[in-house]
Amino acid sequence: METTRWKQSFSINVAELDRQHKRLFDTVAELEYSLNMGRADTIIDEVLAKVVAHTIEHFAAEEALMYENGFPDLAAHCHEHSMLSQQLTTFNLSHMAGRQGVPVALLEFLKTWLQEHILKSDKKYCDFLNTRLNSDKSEPTPESAALMRQKTQPLS
């Protein structure tokens, strides 16, 4: 797979979310560089930690913005985020168990996921959010409101 770098075509025209996407791309580039230099095993812990931290921050910001603006596909988008979080947990567990090949598999997964998610899923809300952010905000849909209440409920 070719090297993945941030390109303007990945922009969703929301500065904070684009900045967060760029940080994810930078982390992927860091892993790729380490793999090419034969040092992936020395950096995999740090990369996994960064990816998890970046995605937690990014998903929360993105979902809040979609919620606040009544994005109708919020539930589906949150589901994609949840699936990525589960996959990252699997990579973490595999690494902790000492399985070989985790850095390469993680790199290929992240490169594909970032491109696919941004260019397809995130682009679905791009025009919607930019229109809303540049005009009067509307109320969240009842479905979005219910989903965000669920996501913010403390675990028992």
VEXFI-256356 format. One line per 10 residues: for each residue z negated, x, y negated of C-alpha. Coordinates in steps of 0.05 Angstrom, whole numbers, plus 32768, in hexadecimal, padded with zeros to 4 digits. Each point is the difference from the previous one (the first is absolute). Layout:
! VEXFI-256356
Z X Y ~ ... .
This chain:
! VEXFI-256356
8000 8000 8000 ~ 8011 801A 7FBB ~ 7FCB 8015 7FCE ~ 7FE2 7FC6 7FDB ~ 7FF4 8009 7FB7 ~ 7FF2 7FCE 7FC9 ~ 8040 7FE6 7FE0 ~ 8009 7FCF 7FC8 ~ 801D 7FCF 8032 ~ 7FB8 7FF8 801B .
7FE6 7FE9 7FBC ~ 7FE5 7FB9 7FFC ~ 7FF9 8007 7FB4 ~ 7FB4 7FF7 8000 ~ 7FE7 8044 7FE7 ~ 7FBD 8002 8026 ~ 801F 7FEA 8042 ~ 8039 8032 7FF8 ~ 7FCD 8037 7FF2 ~ 7FDA 7FEE 8040 .
8041 7FFF 8028 ~ 8010 8046 7FE5 ~ 7FBC 8019 8017 ~ 800F 7FE7 8046 ~ 8044 8023 7FFF ~ 7FDE 8040 7FE9 ~ 7FCF 7FFC 803A ~ 8039 7FF6 8031 ~ 8024 803C 7FE1 ~ 7FC0 8029 8009 .
7FFE 7FEF 804A ~ 804A 800F 8008 ~ 7FF9 8043 7FDE ~ 7FC4 8012 802C ~ 8028 7FEE 803E ~ 803A 802B 7FEA ~ 7FD1 803A 7FF4 ~ 7FDE 7FF7 8043 ~ 7FBD 7FEC 7FE1 ~ 7FFD 7FB5 800D .
7FC3 8006 802C ~ 7FD9 801F 7FC6 ~ 8010 7FC8 7FD0 ~ 8004 7FC1 802A ~ 7FB8 7FEC 7FF3 ~ 800B 8005 7FB5 ~ 8042 7FDB 8002 ~ 7FE4 7FC7 802A ~ 7FC6 7FFA 7FCF ~ 802E 7FFF 7FC4 .
8030 7FCD 801E ~ 7FC6 7FD2 8012 ~ 7FE1 8007 7FBA ~ 8042 7FF7 7FDD ~ 8012 7FC3 8029 ~ 7FBD 7FDF 7FF6 ~ 8006 8009 7FB4 ~ 8049 7FEC 7FFF ~ 7FFB 7FC3 802C ~ 7FC5 7FE6 7FD8 .
8024 8009 7FBE ~ 8042 7FE4 801A ~ 7FE0 7FC3 8022 ~ 7FD6 7FF1 7FC2 ~ 803D 8002 7FD4 ~ 8026 7FD3 802F ~ 7FC5 7FD0 8004 ~ 7FF5 7FFE 7FB4 ~ 8049 7FEF 7FF6 ~ 8006 7FCC 8038 .
8032 8027 802C ~ 8014 7FCD 8035 ~ 8008 8033 8039 ~ 7FBB 8020 7FF7 ~ 7FE8 7FEF 8046 ~ 803D 8021 8021 ~ 7FF9 803D 7FD4 ~ 7FB6 8006 8010 ~ 8011 7FFB 804A ~ 802F 803C 7FF9 .
7FC8 8027 7FDE ~ 7FD1 7FED 8038 ~ 8031 8018 8034 ~ 8007 8043 7FDD ~ 7FB4 8007 7FFC ~ 7FFC 7FF3 804B ~ 8036 8034 800E ~ 7FDB 8034 7FD5 ~ 7FC1 7FF2 8028 ~ 8027 800D 803F .
801A 8043 7FE4 ~ 7FB9 8013 7FEC ~ 7FE4 7FEF 8045 ~ 8038 8025 8023 ~ 7FF3 803D 7FD5 ~ 7FB5 7FFD 800C ~ 800D 7FFB 804B ~ 8028 8041 7FFC ~ 8043 7FE2 8011 ~ 803B 802F 7FF3 .
8038 7FEE 7FD1 ~ 7FD9 7FD5 7FCF ~ 8018 8024 7FC1 ~ 8049 7FF9 8013 ~ 7FF8 7FB7 8015 ~ 7FD9 7FF0 7FC1 ~ 8034 8021 7FD4 ~ 803A 7FD9 8020 ~ 7FD9 7FBF 7FFD ~ 7FEC 8008 7FB7 .
8045 8015 7FE9 ~ 801F 7FC3 8021 ~ 7FC8 7FD0 7FEC ~ 7FFF 8015 7FB7 ~ 804B 7FF9 7FF7 ~ 8004 7FBE 8027 ~ 7FC3 7FE1 7FDF ~ 8011 8013 7FB9 ~ 804B 7FF3 8003 ~ 7FF9 7FBE 8025 .
7FBB 7FE1 7FFA ~ 7FEB 801B 7FBC ~ 8043 7FF2 7FE2 ~ 7FF5 7FB6 8012 ~ 7FC9 7FFC 7FCD ~ 801F 802F 7FCD ~ 8028 7FCD 7FD8 ~ 7FCA 7FCB 800A ~ 7FC8 802B 7FE4 ~ 8029 801E 7FC8 .
8013 7FBB 7FE9 ~ 7FB8 7FE9 8003 ~ 7FE3 803F 7FE0 ~ 8030 7FF9 7FC6 ~ 7FF2 7FB6 7FF4 ~ 7FC6 7FD0 8005 ~ 7FD9 8007 8042 ~ 7FFD 7FC4 802C ~ 7FC7 7FEC 802D ~ 7FFD 801C 8047 .
801B 7FD2 8035 ~ 7FCB 7FDD 802A ~ 8016 8029 803C ~ 7FF8 8041 7FD9 ~ 7FBC 7FEB 7FE6 ~ 7FE7 7FF0 8046 ~ 801A 8042 801B ~ 7FDF 8029 7FCA ~ 7FBE 7FDB 800B ~ 8004 8012 804A .
800F 8049 7FF0 ~ 7FC5 8006 7FD1 ~ 7FCD 7FDF 802D ~ 7FCA 8032 8016 ~ 8000 800F 804A ~ 7FC5 7FE0 8026 .
